[in-house]
Amino acid sequence: MNTLFCQLISKSLGIGERQVGNTVALLSEGATIPFISRYRKEVTGALDEVQIGDIKDRYDKLCELEKRKQTILLTIEEQEKLTPELRARIENTWDTTELEDIYLPFKPRRRTRAEVAREKGLEPLAKILMIQTEREPETRALSFVKGDVKDVDEALKGARDIIAEWVSENERSRNLVRSVFRKEAVITSKVVKGKEEEGIKYKDYFDWSEPLKRCSSHRLLAIRRGETEGFLKVSIDTVDEVCIDRLEGQYVKGASASSAQVSDAVRDGYKRLLKPSIETEFSAISKERADDEAIRVFAENLKQLLLAPPLGQKRVMGIDPGYRTGCKVVCLDAQGTLLHNETIYPHPPKQDISGSARKIVKLVEAYNIEAIAIGNGTASRETEQFITNLRYDRSVQVFVVSENGASIYSASKVAREEFPDYDVTVRGAVSIGRRLMDPLAELVKIDPKSIGVGQYQHDVDQVKLKKSLDQTVENCVNKVGVNVNTASKHLLTYISGLGPQLAQNIVDYRSKNGPFASRKELMMVPRMGEKAFEQSAGFLRIQDAENPLDNSAVHPESYSVVEQMARDLGCTVGDLIVKKELRKSLNLEKYISQTVGLPTLNDIMEELDKPGRDPRKCIRVFEFDPSVKTIDDLREGMVLPGIVTNITNFGCFVDVGIKENGLVHISQLADRFVSDPTEVVSLHQHVKVKVIGVDRDRKRVQLTMKEI
């Protein structure tokens, strides 16, 4: 562990140095973020998974920077230009931009104009000009006219090329131009000539400019996508004369003829080398910031979606609605096993309403269906109305379920392994039904990018996006915990310390030997070592186990503490769970030890209060306004029930029961200033909205949540 790294991270994140050091030590020992945040609170000072993730990211970046430094030092050393002062500077620099600025003059590069001039022997002339005492530079340049240098003009031009490169590679010059860009840079987009019709969706950016520092992430990603698709030309610019004046103030001394040569070189160096370099740098920085913000919003939306309320183990009918191809219907048992599938045609063109009604009623009765899940795609509203109008022999709840990503799942290798004998339509309906029962267990089978809760997910840094979303899924799965005897391989893969191979081994062991009877039995699984058991056991639940703690979030390493509590009270662990008054009589301070502190003891008490509880909320039935089925039914002033389907930096999208989701702009979310939409709304939240604008041509609906 690098102590200096821990000091730097502590300072940048505002977290205690000891906390950072302990966290880094745990991570380097192979502990996972969910395990550390849940079971090592005493060691980290109760850091949460976000803080631990930040520490890990910073430490990884510092390690990469250290590697980069070694490469730079080696390169300069090979050039025999590494002085003790230069080495010290590089070793003491922890800013990537500063490091690259220091390295720039030594960086191997292609053959530049300055390099050509040096080969012609013009560097001494450049040095003479830079001193700016030579009154007749043309006369002095005459002595350099030889070999490849044809005349005085060529000699002076070559010297200016060398000076231009010195200016562009000078650290102070670069910081000077950066400061102007930071304050004054403007990002501009123009439509590519002749692409006006084809790129009409980017119409808002055909002639658009804005200060770069005020450009929001979603706008920047939108124009960058337009640029990538060939419809927009984008540039980041600033006031050139301001930069040139400041550079001349740094380099040009007096008003001699040599000074005029230096002034020309400064202007050339700025326009040809320095400005394009800094523009590229700011383009990359602004894109990175936009990516980070978009990824943050995406991860937060994904977290809310994965932790959406589950219906639980009920017998469910899943329906994937459709018109011409019919509605695919599946019946699932309480464990999500497919019992029956068929297709009904209640809508045009076949419109077999009575035949479809008889089939649904019969299936509900035959398979003891308790709830019906309907996908929210094509024909969803009509199917919902058809289903809710039927009379059943029991109480049946009807839910509309997001089908985003269901088609991705149904065509995936995972789905083919689960249902090799069924086509994609049946698999899609199964996915819809299972999403109602347990959104988390079903959605982990789908690439998070395909779930449809982000914006510009294909435009951001894909490596960063995957890392963030995978960590989000892992945190959510471990927050909820899984039943080791029913969890799929895909769900188990995300459990702390397992991974694909161990997850498969658990499923194989379960298939061969029957359900696990205890957490101890997990040690019988091939390749389940002590470290993997330590990391995973607390997140794996075993219902009806002999030891009731096996169905809780109490880690096996803490069982002895709970057993000691029970002995002290003269009761069993089961009694301690059932009887609240027994737990209230405990003095927790008595059980504090070198490894167990109050944070862990409080977690144990909380878990004994509701062992194996699901942290997710209870699901609620939602009904759209029955009078609204298409955008043509909307009128300004209407107040409608809706469901939040996506959250962005600029507001949220709400499903009011039509094909097009309406936008509640951030300014319309509340009767107060809102800086972050997640302060007001959450994914899948049931809300009331008012229609304030309907653009039927562009299929856009504007909504407000003010004064409702």
N, C-alpha and C positions, 0 to 999 in steps of 0.2 A: 504494500500500500504506500502510495506517495503522499507524504505529509504535506508537502507544498501544494499539491493538487487539492487536498482537503481544505487547506487555508483559503485558497482561491475560490473554491466552491462555496465555502461558508460565507465569505464576503459577498459574493455575487447573489446568493439566494437568501441571505439573512437568516441562515440556520446555524445553530451552534457547531463549532468545529468538532467537538467530541461526537455530536449526533451524526455529522457527516462521516467522520472516521469510522464509527461503529457500523454505519449503514454500508459504506464501501467494503468493509471487512466481511460483512455478511454476504454481500453480493459476490465478492471474489471467492467465497467458500461454496458458491452454487445455490444460495438461497434465492427464492423467487420473490418478486415484489408483493404478491398477495400474502405469502407466508410471513414475510417480514412485517408488513403493516398490521397483520392480525395477531401474530404470536410472538413478536419480539418488541413489544411496545416499551418495555423497560430499557432495552438496549438502545433504541433509537429516540427515546423521548417522545413516543407516541406519534411519530410521523405518519401521515397517510400515504396512500399509494401514489398520489400525484406528486407529493414532495419527494418520495423515494425514486419515482421515475425521473424527476428532474435531476436529482443527484446522479443517477446512473447516466443520463444523457450528457451532463456536464463532464463527468469523469471520463466517459468514452471519447468525448471531443478533445479533452486535454491530452489523452493518450495518443490520439491521432496527430495532434499538434506537435507533441514531443517527437513522434516519428518523422514528421515533416522537417523539424529542426535538424535532426540528425542527417537527413538527406541533403539539406541546404549546406550544412557545415562541411560535409564530405565534398560536395561539388565545388565550393569556394576553395577548400584546401587543395583540391586537385589542380586548381588554377594558380596555386601558390600566392593567393591574395588574402589569406585568412590571418589577420592581425589579432593580437590578444584583445584589443579594444572591440573589434568586430565580433569576435567569439563571445565576449561577455555580453554584448548588446543582444545578440541572437538568443543566447541562453536565458537572458532575463526578460525576454519579450513574450507575452501571453496573449497578444492581440493578433489575430490572423492577418488582418489588413496591414498592420505595421510590419509584421514579419515579411510579408511578400514585398512590401516597399523597400525594405532593407536589402532583400535578395535581388530585386529587379536589375540593378546594374551588372550583376554577376550571372544572370540567368542565361543559359545557352539559348540562342534564338536563330531564326533564319537570317540570311544575309541582308542587312538593312542598308539604306542609303548612307547612313553614318559609317557603317562597317566598310562599305566600298571606299568612302572618303579616307578612312584610316589606312586602308591598304595602299592608297595613293600617296600616303605620307603627309596628309593635311592636318593631323591632330595638333602639331605645334602651332600652325597658323590659327586654329580655333582657340588655343590657349592665349595667343597674342591678342586676338580680338576681344576675348573675355576680360582682359585686363583693362581695355578701353582707354589706353593712353596713346595708342598709335594714331597719328593724325592723318596719315595717308595709307590706308589699308591696301589700296590698289598697288602702290609701289612695293609694299612689303610682300604682297601676294605674288609679285612677279618672280621672286626667287623660288617659288614653289611650282612654277610652270616648267615641268619637265616630265619625262616618261609618259604616263597615261593622262597627265594633266595638260590639256591642250592650250588653255589661255587663262588670263586673270579671272574672268567671270566664272570659269569652271572651278578655279581654286577657291574663290570666295564662297561659291555655292556649296562646295564640299565642306568647307569650314563651318558654314551656317547649318548644314545638315547635322554635323557633329554637335554643335551647340544646342540645336533643337532636341536632339536625343538626350543630352545632359539635362535640359530643362524638364523634359517629360519623365525622366527617371529619378528626378530629385524628390526626396521625401517631402521636403517643405513645400515644393511646388504642388505636389499631388494633394497635400492636406489643404492648401490654400484653395485650390479649385473645388475640392470636396466640400469645403465650408460654404462656398457659393451655391453649389448644387443642392446642399442640404437645405438652405434657406429659400433659394429662388427657383429650383428646377420645376419645369412645367412638362407634364406628359400630354402629348398631342396625338390624336388619331384622325386619319383622313381616309375616305373611301378610295380604293384602287379604281382608277378610271376604267369604266366599262363593266364594273362588277356591281353596279347599283341595284339592279333587279335581283340578281342571284343572291346577293348578300343582304337582302331587305331586313332580315331579323336583327342586323346590326345597325339599323337606320339611326338609332340614337347616338351612334359613335361615328357617323359619316364625316362630321366636322366638329370635333369636340376637343376641348383642352381643359386642364385643371392643374393646380399646383400638386406636384407629386406627393408632398407630405400630407395632403388632404384626400388623396385618392383612396377610396375604400377597397378592401380586398376583392369584393365581388365585381366591382367595376373594372379593376385592373385585370382580373382573370378573364372577364368577358372580352375586353379589347385584345388581350393577348391571344385568346382563342380565335377571334376574328382575324388577327394577324396570321396565325398559324394556318387558318383555312384559306388564306389568300385574298380576303375581302378588305382588310384594313392595312394601312401603313402607319406604324407607330414609332414615335420618337420621343426621347427625353432630352429637353434642351434647357438652356439658361441664357442669361444676357452675356454674350461673348465679350463685349467691351469691358464689363466689370472684371471678368477673369483676367483679360489681357492687361488691363491697367494695373491690377495687383501684381501680376507676374513681372511686368516691366519695372514696377517699383522695387521688386526684389533683385532684378538682374541688370537693368539699364542704369548706368551712372553717367551723368552729364549729358552733353549734346555733341560729342565728337563724331567724326565719320565712323569710327569703330563702334561707337554706341549705336549708330543707325543700323550697322550690320547686326549687332546683337538684338536690337529691337525687331528687325525682320525675322531673325532666327526664333525669337520668343513667340512671335505671332504664328510662324509656321509650326513650331513645336506644339503650341497649344491646339491649333486647328487640325493638324494632321495626325498627331500622336496622343497628346494628353487628353483632349476633350473626348475623342472616341473611346479611350480607355476608361475614363471616369463615367461616361454615359453607360458603357457596358456594365461597369461595376454597379452603378445605381439601378440599372435595369435588373440585374441579378438580385440585388439586395431587396428591392421592392417586390420582386416576384417571390422571393423566399418568405418575406413577411406576409404577403398575401396567401401563399401556400400554408404557412403555419396557422394563420387565422382560419382559413377554410377547413383545414384538417381538425383544428380545435372544435369548430362548430359541428363538423361531421361526427367526430368522436362523441361529443356530448349528446347529439341526436341518437346515435347508435346505442349509447348507454341507456337512454330513456326507452328506446324501442325494445332492447333486450330485457329490460327490467319491467316491461309492461305487465299488467295484472294477468295471471293465468286463470283459466276456468278450473283447472285441476283434473283429476282422474274421473271423467264422466264419459258416458257413451255418446259419441258425437257423430252427426251427419255433416260431411263437408260437401259444398256445392261450388263448382267452378262454372259461373253463368256464361251463357252464349245465346246467340240468335239462331243463325242457320245451322250451326253444328250441334245445337242443343246444349243443355246444362248437364255437366258430368256430375254424378252423385255417387258418393262413397259413404259406407257405414263403418265406423271404427269402434272397437271396444275401449274400455277405460284405460288400457295401456297403449292405445293408438294403433293396434293391429287392424289391418284391413280385413273386414268380414264380407263385404259385398260391394259391387259397383255396377252401375248402369247409367243410361242416358235418358233424359226426358226432354220433351219439346213443347214447353208451355208458351213460347213466344213465336211471332211470325218468323219464317213463312209457314211452318207447319201448324203452329198454334193449337196443339193438342192439349187444351187446358184440362178437360175432364179426365183424360187418360193419365196425364201427368199428376194430377191431384190424387187420384186413386193410388198410384204407385208410391208417392211420398207418404201418404197416410198409412199405407200398408207396411212400408219399411220402418217407419217410426215405431209402429206396434211390434213388428217382428223382431227388431233388434233393440228394443227398449231404449230408444234414443231419448237423451235428456236435453240436448242442445243442438242447434243447427248453426253452422258457420258458412256464411256466403261471401265469396270473393268480391272485392269492391271494383272490379273492372267492368268490361262491357256487359250490359243488361243486368247490372247489379240491382238497381232500384226496382226494376220490374220484377226480378226474381224475389227480392225481399217482400214486395207487396203480395206476390202470388203465395209465398210460403206463410206469411203472417195471416192471410185470410182463410187458411185451412183450419179445420177442426180436428183436433187430435184426441186420443183416449187418455191423455195425461198433459201435465203442464210442460211445455217445451219452450225454452228460451231461444231467441233468434238473435244472432250477432252478425254484423258486417265486419269482415276481417280484411286487412290490407293484404293484397296478393303480390306486392312488389317482390320481385326475385323468385316467385314461384315457378315461372317458366324456366329460369336459370337452373333451379334445383331439379325440375322434372327431366331436364335433358342431361343432367350431370352424371358422372361416374357413381357418385354416392347413391343417387336415385336408382340407377340401373342395378347396383348391388342389392339394394333393398327390395326392388320390385322388378326382377328380370323378365317376368311374364306379362307385364302390363305396359301400355303405351304412355306417352308423356301426359296425355290429358288426365288419365286416372291418377298418375303420380302428383300432378298439380293439385287436384282436388283433395288428395290425402294431405298434402302439405298445408292447404288452407284449413282443413279440419284440425290438424295437429297444432297449428299456430294458435288456435283458440285454446286448446288444452294447456299448452306450455310454449309460449313464444320463444323463450330462450333455448329450449332443447331443440326446437325445429330450425330456428334461424342460424344456429352455429354451423349448419350444414351448407350454408350459402356464403359465397364470397361477400364480405361486408360491403364492398363497393357496389354490389348489385341489389342491395336492399332498398335503395332509393331514398335515403334520408340525408343526402349531402348535395352540394352544388359544385359543379366544375371538378368532380372527382377524377376525371380523366385528364385534367389540365395541370394538376398539382404534382409535386415530386412523388412518384409512385413508391419509392422505397420508404420515404417518411410516412406516407399514408398507410402503407401496409403495416409498418411497425406500430403506428399509433392505434390503428383499428384492431390489430391482433392483441395488443396490450389491453384495449378496452374490453374486448370479448373475454379475455382471461380474467380480468378484474371482476366482470359481471358474473361469470360462471362460478368463480370462487366465493363471491359475496353471497350467492344463493346457496351454493353447495349442491351436491347431486346424490341421488340414491344409487349406490354402486351396483345394486341388483337389477336396476331397470335402465340405467343410462346407456345411451348409444356410444359406440366407439368415438364418434365425432365430438360428443359432449365431454367424454372422459379425457380426450386429447388436451383440452384447455385447462384441466385441473393442474394446480401447482405441482411441479415435479414429475409429471407423467410423460406427456408427449405421445406421438402416434404409436410407437412400438409397445410401450407399456400398456397403453389404452387397449390395444388389440389383444395383448396377453391377458388382461383382466377379463375381457369378453370371452376369450377362448377358455379360460379357466372356469368361468361361470357356466358356459355351455357344457363343459365336460363334467363338472363336479356339483352343479346346482348352485343355488343362491349362497352368498357369503353369510356365515352365521355370526361373524365378529370381525372387527377391524384387524385383530391379530392374524386372522386367516389370510389377509392380504399379503403377508410375508411369504406365503406359499406360492404366490404368483411368480413365474419365471422372470428373472432380472429385476425383481423388486428388492432393491438393497435398502439398507438402513436410511441412507440419505433421501431416497425417493419416498420411502414410507414417512419419514419425518415431515417432508414438504407437503405430502398429499393427504395424509390420514385425516387431518382435521376438517377437510372439505368433503370427505366421502361419508355419506350417511348409510346406516344399516338399520332399516325398520325392523321392529320386533326382535332385536338382538337381546341376548341374555343380559348383557350390561347395557342399561338404558343410555349411558353416556355415548355409546356407539352411534346413536341416532341424534347426536347433538354436535355443536361446533366446539365443544370442549376437546382440546387436543389430548391424545393418549398420554403425553408427557406430564399432563396435569391431573390424571386420574387419581394419583396417590393423594393429592391435596383434597379432592372431593371426598375420597374414602376416609381420610383423616377427619374431615368435618363430620361425616356421618358417624364415625366411631365416637367422637367427642360428644355427640348428641344422643348416642345410644340408639341409632336408627339405621336403616338401610339407605343406600344412594337413591333408590326408588322413592322412599319416604321423603327424602330431602327435596326431590323434584316435585312431588305431589303437594306437600304441605308448606305453604308460604310462611306460616308462623315459625316453623323450625328454622328456615333460612334467615328470618328477621332476627332471631336470637343469636346469630353468629357474630363474633367480633373478628372481622377480617384481618385486623392488624396482627392477630395471633399467628396467622398463616404466612406472613411475609418471610421470605428467605432470600438467599443470595441470587436465586434464579427466578423467583416468583415475587412480583411486586403488586401494589394496589391496582394498576391498570389491568393486569391479567386476572386478579381476583374479582374485580368488578365485572369483567367480561364473563367470567364463569358464573357469577350470580345472575347476570342478565340472561345467560343461556339456560340455566336451571329453571328460570321463571317460565320460559317457553321453549323447551328443547326441540330442536329440529324445525323451528318456525321458519316460514318463508318470509323474507323481508319485503316481498312485493305486495302491493295493495290488492284489494279485492276488485274483481272485474264488475263493471256495471253495464247493463243493457242500454243502448243508445237508439233513438229514433229520429230520423230526418223529418223535415216538414213534408207531409204527404202531397202537398200541392205543387211542390217544386221537383221537377224531374230533368229538365233541360235548361240551358242558358236562356231560352226564350221565355221561360216562366218567371225569370227574375225581374223585379221592378225596384227602382231606387226607393229607399225608405223601408224596405222589408226587413224585419228582424227574424233571423233564422237560427236554429240550432246547428252546430257544426263540430267537426273533429279536426284538431291540429294535426296535419300530416307531415309538415316539414318546417324547420326553423332555420332562418338565415340571419346574417348580420343586419339585413335591412327590413326584417319583419318575419312574418310567418304565413304559411299557406294553410288554408282551411277548406276541408271538404264539406260542402253544404248539400250534397246529394246529387250533384250533376257531374258530368265528365270533367269539366274544368274546375280546378281548385282556385279559390279566390285568394287574393293577397291582402293581408292586413299589414300595411306599411308600419314601420317602427313608430312613426309619428301618430299612428291611429290605435296604438295598443292600449293606452291608458290616458286618463285626464291629468297626466304629469309627464315630465321629461323621462324618457327611457333610453338608457345607453346600451343596454343589452337585452334583447327580446326574451332571453331565458329568465330574466327577473320576473316576467309577467306570465309567460306560457310555457308549457311542457308538451312534449310529443304525445299524441293521442289524447290530449286533454279535451274534455267536452266543454264547448264555449258557446256563447250567444254572440252573434255578429249582425251588424246592420249593413245592407247593401248601399254603397254610396256612388257606385259607377259601374256601368256595364258596356263594354266595347265588344259588340257581337262580331264585328269584322275581324278583329284580332284575337277573339276568344279570350278576353281578359275581364276579370271581375275584381272590382275594388271593394274592400270591406272595412268596417271600423268596429272597434270594441269600446269606443268612447260613449259615455252617457247611456249605457245599457244596464 
